[in-house]
Amino acid sequence: MEPGNIWRAPHKDSLLKSHFSSASLATSALLLSALPSQAIDCTKAASLVETTICADAQLKWQDDAISRNYFAALKALRGRGNKASHDLIQAEQRRWLSRREACGLLAAGGLTDCVETQTRVRLSELPTDLDAPEEVPRVGLKLGSEILTWKTIDGRRTLTHRGRVVIEERYILRNYPPFMVDDRWKSGDTDAVLIEEGGVASGDCAFFAVVESRSSGVVTRHELGEECVGTPYSRPIRDAEGFAFISPASPLAEGTIRQWRANTGQIVESSTQFRPEPGSTMKSLATGQKPEIVEPLRNAEFFSAVSRLSAQNKMQVIEALWDITNGCETCNLEHPELYGVAIDQETIAYSGCSWFWRGGHFFCGRTDALAVWDRVGGGFYFAMDEHLDDGRHGDKARVEPPLASWPAPAHARYESWRRGKGWTADAAR
C-alpha cells in the first residue's frame, strides 16, 4: 500500500470540498507537528499509558498502525482539498488521544483492558486499504505484471503462476472460499497481498502467507504464521515496514514476531519476553472497575509472588492460572466453583483450571492451583493438587507457605476450594 493512497473518501466528500490555501496547509502542518499523534517512541515513554503500550508488542504494533493510517488519511484529504473531513478526522484523533490517556487514571488492573479497547476502536475507525477480507476473484489474482490463476489439482483448489502451484487449499470446504485477501501492500515495484487460508470456516486453523511480486516473471510466497482454535491472541497485523504475525509471550514461553519486510521481501523473526503490567499491584487491582476479568499473572505484584515459589509449584500455578478468563462466560459450567475468581473484603482468590464442562475436562490437565491474596496483611498463599475424575480435589494438597501460617480468611478459601464447594452462595451446589 502506498502511503497517501490508503484513504478512500466517500462519494459525498466531493460535495464538501473547499479551497485549501497554501497558508491554511502550512497552518495545518504546524498544528499536526504539535499533536502527540506520532507513534510512541518507547525510548522516551513517560506516561503510564505509554509504558503499558511499549511493554506489549501487539499494542505497540497497533499504535504504529494508527499513526500511519492517521497521517496517510490527512495527507490524502489535504491533497483532495477536503478541509471539512481533514479537520474532522484531526479533531477525532485529539479526542481519542485524550480518551486513551485517561486510561492511566484507572486502577492498574483495568488499564491494559482500557488501552486495548481504545486502540481497537480507533483502528476500526481509521481508513485502511481493505475494509474486510475479500475473496480472490474467479479471474485470478494480479500482482504487478503477474497473474495467479485458479486450477484444481487432485480435488484441491490452487492458485498457480506460470504452471507452478503458489497456494493450495488445506481444507476442502466447497461452501467456503479457500483463500481470502486480508490486506495489500504496494510500493515501488512491489505488489504483495496478505492471504488467509482456511480461516474460521475450517473450525481449526487459519494460515497466513504473504504472496508478492517485485520483478517481472517472479511470484514468491512467504509463510507468516497460523492462528488456531485455542490461541486467540496470535494474529497478523500490518506495521510500518510490512506485515507481521505476532504470537505473544506467556509466562511459560517466549513470544515471536515474524515479519515480512516490504523493502527487502525477507522474513525477519524476533522473540519477545512476557512482562506483567508495569507497576500494577494487588491493591490497585482490587479497586479496579472489573478486577474479576483481569488475568492475575499480568499483575506485577502477583507475578512476583508466583516467581518466588519452588520450581514445581511455580509451574503448576502458572499453568493453572494463565488465561484464567478465557471462555469463562460461555462455557455453561457444571462446576463453576472449581474455576474463576472470588473477591470479598478480606481476600482475592483465583482458582483454575480443573473445571468441568458437561462431565468432561475442558482445556485443562489434571492439576489445579489456588492463589489467595490477603487484603488485610498483603500476603500471598498458594495451594496445588491433583484433581479427581469427578472434578473434585484430592485429600492432600501442597501449600506454600505452610498452612499453619495462613490467616483465617485465606484458610477458609482453601477449605472451600479443597472440598470443591462453591465460591459463593449463588455458585454452591
PEKAMO-V616651 format. One record per backbone hydrogen bond with DSSP energy under -0.5 kcal/mol. NH is the residue of the N-H (numbers start at 1). CO is the residue of the C=O. E is the energy in kcal/mol with one decimal. If there is no record, write none. Layout:
{{NH | CO | E} {NH | CO | E}}
This chain:
{{5 | 2 | -2.5} {9 | 7 | -0.7} {13 | 10 | -1.9} {14 | 11 | -1.7} {15 | 12 | -1.6} {16 | 13 | -1.6} {17 | 14 | -0.5} {18 | 81 | -1.8} {21 | 19 | -0.8} {25 | 21 | -2.2} {26 | 22 | -2.1} {27 | 23 | -2.4} {28 | 24 | -2.6} {29 | 25 | -2.2} {30 | 26 | -2.1} {31 | 27 | -2.5} {32 | 28 | -2.7} {33 | 29 | -2.2} {34 | 30 | -1.0} {34 | 31 | -0.5} {35 | 31 | -0.7} {35 | 32 | -1.1} {37 | 35 | -1.8} {38 | 35 | -0.5} {42 | 40 | -0.9} {44 | 41 | -2.2} {45 | 42 | -0.5} {51 | 47 | -2.4} {52 | 48 | -1.9} {53 | 49 | -2.2} {54 | 50 | -2.4} {55 | 51 | -1.2} {56 | 53 | -1.4} {57 | 55 | -0.5} {60 | 56 | -2.3} {61 | 57 | -2.3} {62 | 58 | -2.3} {63 | 59 | -2.4} {64 | 60 | -2.2} {65 | 61 | -2.1} {66 | 62 | -2.5} {67 | 63 | -2.2} {68 | 64 | -2.5} {69 | 65 | -2.8} {70 | 66 | -2.5} {71 | 67 | -2.2} {72 | 68 | -2.1} {73 | 69 | -2.1} {74 | 70 | -2.1} {75 | 71 | -2.3} {76 | 72 | -2.3} {77 | 73 | -2.4} {78 | 74 | -2.5} {79 | 75 | -2.2} {80 | 76 | -1.4} {81 | 77 | -0.6} {81 | 78 | -1.0} {82 | 77 | -2.3} {83 | 81 | -1.5} {86 | 82 | -2.0} {87 | 83 | -2.9} {88 | 84 | -1.8} {89 | 85 | -2.5} {90 | 86 | -1.7} {91 | 87 | -2.2} {92 | 88 | -2.5} {93 | 89 | -1.8} {94 | 90 | -1.9} {95 | 91 | -2.3} {96 | 92 | -2.5} {97 | 93 | -2.6} {98 | 94 | -1.9} {99 | 95 | -2.2} {100 | 96 | -2.9} {101 | 97 | -2.5} {102 | 98 | -1.6} {103 | 99 | -0.6} {103 | 100 | -1.3} {104 | 101 | -1.5} {105 | 102 | -1.9} {106 | 103 | -1.8} {110 | 107 | -1.9} {111 | 107 | -0.8} {111 | 108 | -0.6} {112 | 108 | -0.7} {114 | 110 | -2.0} {115 | 111 | -2.6} {116 | 112 | -2.9} {117 | 113 | -2.1} {118 | 114 | -2.6} {119 | 115 | -2.6} {120 | 116 | -2.4} {121 | 117 | -2.4} {122 | 118 | -2.2} {123 | 119 | -2.4} {124 | 120 | -1.7} {125 | 121 | -1.2} {126 | 122 | -2.2} {134 | 181 | -2.1} {136 | 179 | -1.0} {140 | 137 | -1.8} {141 | 148 | -2.3} {143 | 141 | -0.5} {143 | 146 | -2.9} {146 | 143 | -2.7} {148 | 141 | -3.3} {149 | 160 | -2.6} {151 | 158 | -1.9} {153 | 151 | -0.6} {153 | 156 | -2.9} {156 | 153 | -1.9} {158 | 151 | -1.9} {159 | 167 | -2.3} {160 | 149 | -3.2} {160 | 158 | -0.5} {161 | 164 | -2.9} {164 | 161 | -1.7} {166 | 159 | -2.8} {167 | 159 | -1.6} {169 | 157 | -2.5} {173 | 171 | -1.3} {176 | 173 | -2.0} {180 | 196 | -2.1} {181 | 134 | -3.7} {182 | 180 | -0.8} {182 | 194 | -3.0} {183 | 194 | -0.9} {185 | 192 | -3.1} {187 | 190 | -2.2} {190 | 187 | -2.3} {191 | 213 | -2.1} {192 | 185 | -2.8} {193 | 211 | -2.3} {194 | 183 | -2.6} {195 | 193 | -0.7} {195 | 209 | -3.2} {196 | 180 | -3.0} {197 | 195 | -0.5} {197 | 207 | -3.4} {198 | 178 | -1.3} {199 | 197 | -1.6} {202 | 199 | -1.4} {203 | 200 | -1.5} {204 | 199 | -0.6} {206 | 227 | -2.8} {207 | 197 | -2.7} {208 | 225 | -3.0} {209 | 195 | -2.1} {210 | 222 | -2.6} {211 | 193 | -2.3} {211 | 209 | -0.5} {212 | 210 | -0.5} {212 | 220 | -2.9} {213 | 191 | -1.9} {215 | 218 | -0.5} {218 | 215 | -1.9} {220 | 212 | -2.7} {222 | 210 | -2.7} {224 | 208 | -2.7} {225 | 208 | -1.5} {227 | 206 | -2.8} {228 | 226 | -0.5} {229 | 204 | -2.1} {231 | 228 | -2.3} {234 | 231 | -1.3} {235 | 246 | -1.7} {237 | 244 | -3.2} {239 | 242 | -2.5} {243 | 260 | -1.4} {244 | 237 | -2.7} {245 | 258 | -2.5} {246 | 235 | -2.6} {246 | 244 | -0.5} {247 | 245 | -0.5} {247 | 256 | -2.9} {248 | 246 | -0.6} {250 | 253 | -2.5} {253 | 250 | -0.8} {255 | 272 | -2.6} {256 | 247 | -2.2} {257 | 270 | -2.6} {258 | 245 | -2.5} {259 | 257 | -0.7} {259 | 268 | -3.1} {260 | 243 | -3.5} {261 | 259 | -0.6} {261 | 266 | -2.5} {262 | 241 | -2.9} {262 | 260 | -0.6} {264 | 261 | -0.7} {265 | 261 | -3.0} {268 | 259 | -3.0} {268 | 266 | -0.5} {270 | 257 | -2.0} {272 | 255 | -2.3} {277 | 298 | -3.4} {280 | 277 | -2.0} {285 | 281 | -2.0} {286 | 282 | -2.5} {287 | 283 | -1.1} {288 | 285 | -1.4} {291 | 288 | -0.6} {293 | 290 | -1.7} {294 | 291 | -1.2} {298 | 295 | -1.9} {299 | 296 | -1.9} {300 | 277 | -0.7} {300 | 298 | -0.5} {301 | 280 | -1.3} {303 | 299 | -3.0} {304 | 300 | -2.1} {305 | 301 | -1.7} {306 | 302 | -2.3} {307 | 303 | -2.3} {308 | 304 | -0.8} {308 | 305 | -0.7} {309 | 306 | -1.7} {314 | 310 | -3.1} {315 | 311 | -2.2} {316 | 312 | -1.9} {317 | 313 | -2.5} {318 | 314 | -2.4} {319 | 315 | -2.5} {320 | 316 | -2.1} {321 | 317 | -2.4} {322 | 318 | -2.1} {324 | 321 | -1.2} {326 | 323 | -1.6} {328 | 325 | -1.4} {330 | 327 | -1.2} {331 | 328 | -0.6} {334 | 356 | -1.2} {335 | 356 | -0.8} {338 | 335 | -1.9} {339 | 336 | -1.6} {340 | 351 | -3.2} {342 | 349 | -2.7} {344 | 347 | -2.5} {348 | 373 | -1.6} {349 | 342 | -2.9} {350 | 371 | -2.9} {351 | 340 | -2.8} {352 | 369 | -1.7} {355 | 353 | -1.9} {357 | 360 | -2.3} {360 | 357 | -1.4} {362 | 355 | -1.0} {368 | 385 | -2.2} {369 | 352 | -1.2} {370 | 383 | -3.0} {371 | 350 | -2.6} {372 | 381 | -3.1} {373 | 348 | -2.8} {374 | 372 | -0.5} {374 | 379 | -2.8} {375 | 346 | -2.4} {375 | 373 | -0.8} {376 | 346 | -0.6} {378 | 374 | -2.7} {381 | 372 | -2.5} {382 | 400 | -2.9} {383 | 370 | -2.3} {384 | 398 | -2.8} {385 | 368 | -1.4} {387 | 366 | -2.1} {388 | 392 | -3.7} {391 | 388 | -2.0} {394 | 386 | -1.0} {398 | 384 | -2.8} {400 | 382 | -2.3} {405 | 402 | -2.2} {406 | 403 | -1.7} {411 | 407 | -2.6} {412 | 408 | -2.3} {413 | 409 | -1.9} {414 | 410 | -2.1} {415 | 411 | -2.3} {416 | 412 | -2.2} {417 | 413 | -2.4} {418 | 414 | -3.1} {419 | 415 | -1.8} {420 | 417 | -1.1} {421 | 416 | -2.2} {428 | 424 | -1.3}}
